[in-house]
Amino acid sequence: IKYGIKRGHTLEIKSQFGENIFVIGTRYYNNFNPDDKIVLLSGCEVDYLTFKSEQSSGNGFVLGGFVGGEYFISPKFGILLDVGPAYIKLEDKNTSELVSGVNFVANFGLTYYFGGR
């Protein structure tokens, strides 16, 4: 879910999930051409995550930056694609082992806007 905080700037609350993983976070977007049907953008995000498998379980966080674009199907509904580096840090709660590093992440999403874009 995205909300336009002022012209060309939006905030998003997001969640992602898969088998044994859950992510919740927020993103900030700088939309370079917010009135066009295809919007070029850049931004940053902060996420909290939890994971569980047969071998380990724990939590961690993600700090990332990205560039991409969004195609608007209607004034309040868009299709987003972005890519960028993300620093990911995970801790296993059973062993206290820490793993961290930078990876490139691609996101594809469907967005509904509350407020402006």
N, C-alpha and C positions, 0 to 999 in steps of 0.2 A: 504494500500500500504506500503510495507516494502522496506528498502534500507540497504544493507550491508555497514556499515561505515568502518569496518575492519574485518579481519577474526574472526568469532565467535561473533561479536557484530552487532546488527541491530537496526535501528530506524523505527518506524511505525507512520504514520498519519492515524487516524481512525475516523470514525463517526458511530453513532448508532442512530436509530430512531424508534419510535413506536407511538402509538396513543397519541398525545399531549405531546410528549417528544422528545428532540433532544440533542445529546451528540457529542462533537468533542474533540479530544485530541491527545496526543502523548504517545508512549510507547518506552521504551528501553529494549532490550533483550540481555541477556548473554547466548549464545548457547554453551553448554558444549561439544558437539560432532558434530560440524557443517558439517562434511563430511558424516555422516550416513544418511540413509533413514528415521530413526526415531530419532529426535533430542530432547534431554532433555534440558530444559531452565528454567531460572528465570529472573525476571525483575521488573520494576516499571512503573507506569503510572500517568499522570496528565490529567484531563479532565475538561471541562467546559460544563454545561448543562443548558437547559431552559425547563420549563414545564408549562402547562396550563390545567386547568380543570374548571368545573363549580364553584367549591368552591374556588380555588386559582390559582395563577400563579406567576412565579418568575424564579430565577436562582440559580446556586450553582456550587460547584466544587467537584471533587473526587481525592483523593490521594490514590494510592494502590500499593501493592506488590503482586507478584504471582509466582507460579511454575507450570510447565506443560510440554507439549511435542507437537511436530509438526511432522506429517507424510507427506513426500514429494511424491506426485504423479508424479512430473517431477522436473527437476532442478530449475524451477522458480515458481512452484505452490504447495502450501501445505495446509494441514488441521490441524488446531490448537485447542488444548483444554488446558485451564489453570484455576487455582483456587487460591484464596488468599484473605486476608483481605483488605478492602477499607474503608477509612474515607470519609464520605459523609456529606457535609454541604449544606443545602438548605435555601433560604430566600424567603418568600412570599412578593412580591412587594406591595401588597395592605395593609397588616397589619404590615410589617417589622418583622414578627415572624420568628425566626431562629430555625431550627431543625438540629441536627447533631448527628453522631454516627458511630460506626464501624460495618460493615456487611461483611459477606463472599460472594464473587462474583465468579461465574463461567462464563467463556467466551468460546464460540465455534465460530470458524471463518474459512473462506477461504482466503488465502493470495496469492497475486501475487508479486514477487520480481523484483525490478529494481536494477541492480548491483548485487554484490555477496551476499551470505548469511552467 
